[in-house]
């Protein structure tokens, strides 16, 4: 099969200089910040990227908070002052400038007594027009996993394009990632966006072992209020790349979406009332089917029999031109303000235990960057785990 067209795309970020005193104020009070919070928190990035989107220029970045007046007060396009409109969303903001002449090449910002400039990127929505796109943010996932992940979605769901936000991988270069994807003949197009920003503190409780500091105050979890990076990638993908796509699947590299035999996820989203389908996840445990050295999807086929085997919040697939453009694509759903999107009908959802769609979350195919891997003894108790026949048959169907 022909090799896919794969390109690497750089962004035009704007950040507070390292030597400046000004920083973004954290949203979380000091008593709820675990060790390492300050190092993980992105207090400098103003905008991840600046680009044209239809007839406007869009600036996507973390919530500006106390930096809004500094970032937007004296903003100019190629030397001409401009009026801006900023919308604050969950863990991200979108700023729109209309009326900028098409010959304008830069946006200028006043920062601590000086000015900095950023290039206005081109509108890349035509790149994925009418494409069925697989979308993710990834860091240091093994190249073999990424290739198998793409193969599955191409063969099972008919995906023909991939958009990957690489969050500063250190295990390989962007060129090596590009070369690996070029070896997958099942798709036609892929884009890798260099996205080397701080991911941000998670909502998991990472207090030191034996410490009851946070447990006594708020229980096992902390607020999910500081992890800006992935929300920024989703807003960026929505605005710069995927406005005209035929469909978009939001899935991590350790997640495979399954539908009833003979169907694809796009069959369901086309018939949905709101252009969105959401579905639950099932944990596939780190129980190898054979050698413990294997590390591909087909090597892990067991899920928990007793208790709640659903392994995570919902994920989604959508058709961009059927979803209100002012809504927000979040990690686990699509959010909108019902006061201004009344005509939009509710996305099609099923109760978790009745959904014909689900995704499998592979515990073993993970680098452990977010939380420790849950490794299970290969000599499993048959009363606790069972073979996921649906998953086995799906992988066999696509020769994996």
N, C-alpha and C positions, 0 to 999 in steps of 0.2 A: 504494500500500500504506500501511497506517496507520503512523504514526511510533512508534518503540519508546519504551518508558518508560526514561529514563536518569536516574540520580540520582548525586549526589556524596556520598561518605561520609567523614566525618572520624574520626580515631582519637583515643585518649586516651593519649598517650605520657608517659613519666616519664624525666627526664634529671637527671644531676648538674648543679647550678647552675654557670654560667660562672665565677663567682668562687670556687668551691670548689677546694681543693687536690687533692682525691681524683679520680683518673682510672683508667680501665681499663688494666691493663698489657697491652701488645701481646704476642701469642703468638710473635712472630718476633724472634730476637736481632738486635742492632744491625747486625751485619756483613751481614745478609741483607735489610736495608731499603734499597730504592733511593731516590733523591732524590724528595721529596714524600710519602713513606710516612706521616710523622706527620700531615701535613695531611689526607690521605685517610682515615686510620684513625678509626673511630668510638670514641672513648674516653669518651663521656659518656652515650649512650643506655642506660638500664636496661631499659625495656620499650617496644616499639613501640605496644602497645595492650593494654587491659584490657577484657574483655568476658565476658558469660555464654555458656556453651556447654553445652546441656542443663541438668543440675542442678548444674553447677559454674561457677566463675569461672576464666577462663584468662588468664594473662599471658604474652605472647610477646615475646621480645627477643633481643639478641645474647648470646653466652656471658657470664655474669656475671664469671667468673674471680675476681679479687681483690675484686670489689664484692658478692659474694653475701651475706656476713654483714651488710653495711651495708644492702643492699636488702631483705633478707627477715627480718632479725633482729627488728625491732620492727613488722612489718607488721600492720595492723589494718583491719577492715572497718567503716566508720561508727563508729569508736571502740572496737570489740571486737577483741581479739587473736585471730588465726587461725593454724591450723597449715597449712603449705604442703608440697607435694611438687614438687620440681624435677627435670626430666629434661634432661640435657645431650645435645644432638644435634650433628651436624656443622654448625658455624658458626651455631648458634641454640640457644636453650633454651626449653622450655615449662614454665611453673609453673602448678600447678593447686591451687585452693582449693575444698574441698567443704564443704557445710554452711552456707554463707553464706545468711542469710535473704533472701528475695526483696525485702524492703523496703530492704535495704542499697543505698545509692546511690554510695558512694565507697570507695576503698582509700587508706589513709594510710601514708606511709613516713617513717621518721626519716632525715634527711640532714644531716650535719654540724651537729648540735646543734639542728636545727629539724625541723619536719614539713611534708611536702607532701602534697597530695591529688590523686587522679585519679578521674574519673567512670567508673563501670562501664558499658560500652556494652551494648546489647541483643544478643541472639542473632539473627543474620540468616540462619540456615540455611534458613528457610522461603522466603526470597526466590528461591533457586535450586532449590527442590525439584523433582525430575523434569525439570530442564532439561539440555540438552546445552550445555556451557559452554566457551567459549574463554578461556583464562587467560594473562595476560602481565604483565610489568613493563615500563614504557616511559618514555623521557625524550626529549623534543624530536623524536620521529619526526614527519615531516610529516603533517598531517591527511589529505591525499589518500591517503597510503600506508595509514593506519589505516583509512580508509573502505573502500578496495579489499581490504585484508586481511580485514576483517569480511565483506564481500560474498562473497569466495571461500569462506571456511569455512561460511558459511550456505548457499550454493548447492551446494557440492560435498559437504559432510559433514552438512548438516542442523543445524548449530549454530543455536540460537535465543536464546542469551544470551551476554553477554560480561562478563568481570571484568578490569578494567585497574587496575594499581597505577601511578599516575603519580609518578615519582621526582623531583619538583620541576622540571617543565618550565619553561623560561624563554622559549621561542619562542612560547608561547600560554598563555592562562589555562585553568583547569579549566572555566570556563564556556564558553570557545570549544571545548574538546575535547568537552564535553557537547553543544553545538549541532551539531558535526560528526557525532557518532554518531547524533544524532536524525534526521539526513538519510538514514540507511541503513535502508530499509524492509524489509530481509531478515531482521531479527531482531525479537524482541519485548521484550527486556529487556537493560539494561546497567547496570553500577555502576562508578563511578570512585572509587578509594580514594586519598585524598591521602596520599602516602607520601614525605615530603620529607627522608629520612634519607641520610646519607653511604653511598654504594655500597660503599666500602671498597677497599683496594689489591688489584689483581689478581695473578695468578700469572705474568703475562708479565714478561719481563726488559726493563725500561724504562731500563736504564743509559744514560748519555750516550753519543752516537756516539763511537766510538774507545776507549771505556773497556773494559778487560778485567777489571774488578774482580770482577763476578759470573760472567762466563764462566769464569774460571779456577777459581772455587770450586764452582759447582754446575751449570754448563752453561747452556742457554738459558732455562730457566724457574725461577721462584721458587716457594716454597710457596703453595698455595691455602688460606690459613689466616686471612685477614683480611677477606674480602668477605662481610660478614654480611647485607647489606640484602636481596638477592634470596632467600636462604634464609629470612629472616624473613617476606617476603611470601608465600612458598609455604606456610609453616607457618600463617600467619595465615589465608590463603584456605582451607586445609584445615579449620581448627578453627572459624572464625566463619561462613563462607559456604557451603561446598560439601559438607558431610557428607551431604546428601540429594540431591545432583545425580545425574542419570541417567548422566552421563559428563563427563569433563574432558579437554580437549586443552591441553597445555602447549606454547606456541609463541611465539617472538618475532615482532615485526612484519615482520622480513625473512625469515620462514620460512613456506613453504607445504607442507603434508603431502599426498602423493599416494598413492592406492591403486589397484588394478586397476580398469579401467572397470566401471561398474555397481555398485561397492561404496563404502562409507564406512569411515572408521577405526572407527566405532562397531560396525560389523558384526564386525570382528575382535576388538575388546575384549570384546564380549558372548560370543564363543565361546572366549575365552582361559581357561586353567586357573586363573590367579591374579588375574583382574580388571585386568591391566596388559598393555599391549603397548609394546615399545620398538623403535625403528627408527633407521637411520643417516641421515646428511645428505649431500647432494651439493651442491658449490659451483656456483652459477650466476655466471659471471664478468661483470665490468663491461664487456661488449662489447655496445653498443647495436645493435639490429636495424635502426635507421633513424637519425633525428636524435639527435645527442648530447645534446640538451636534454630529451629525454623522461625520465621518472622514474616509471614504473609497471612492474608485474611483467611484462606482456606485451612490454615493450621490451627485456628481457634474457632470452635463450633458449639461450645457449651454455654448455656445460660442457667440461671438459678431456677430451681423448681419451686421452692417454697418461698413464701413471703412476696414482697413487691419486687418483681423482676424488671420493672420499668426503671431504666438507668439514667434518666435525666429529663430536663424540661424539653418542651417541644422545639422542633426545627421547622423550616418552611420552604415552600416553593411558590413562586408567584409569576404573574405576567405583568411586567412593568406598566404597560399602557392601560391596564385595567385597575391599577392601584393609584389613588390620588397622589399627585406629585409632591404635595406638601406633607404627606405622611412620612414616618420614619421607619426605615428597615432596622430592626434591632437584632441582637444575636438570636433571640428565641421567638420573635414574632414581628408583626407590623403594628405600629402604634399610630393613632390619629386622634385629633380633637373633634369629638362629635358635634361641637358647636358650629364648625365650619365645613364639615364633610357629611352633612345629613343625607345627601342623595346616595352616598355609597353604602351598599348593603354589607351586612356582616360577613366576614370571611367564613368559608365553609370549614366547620370544625366537627369532629366526632368526640364523644367521650373516650378517654384513653383506652378503656377496655373493649371498645367497639370499633376502633379505627381500623379500616382495611389497609392502612399505610403505617409503617413504622420504620425507624432507622435503627441499625445495630451499631452500638458503641463498643469498639474493641479496646479493652483495657490494656492488652499487651502491646498494641501498636501505638506506643506513646513514649515520648522521651522523658516523661516525669517532670516536665518544667512547671506544671501547675500544682500538682499534689503527688505524693508518693504513689508508685505503681502498686496495685493490689494483686500481688502474685499469689496464685493458688497452688497448693500441692498437686502435682500431676496425678497422684493416687487419690482421686476425688471420691467423695461419698456419693453413690448413685442416688441416694435419697434427697440430696441437696441440689444436684445439677443434672441436666438432661441435654441430649443432643438437639440442637436447633435445626430441625429437618428443613424448615422453610429456607433458612440461610444456606444450608448445604446444597439444596436443589438450585437456589438462585446462582450460587457460585459455579456450580456444575453447568448450568445453562449458558454461562458466558465463558466457559472453558478456563476457569480459574481454580 
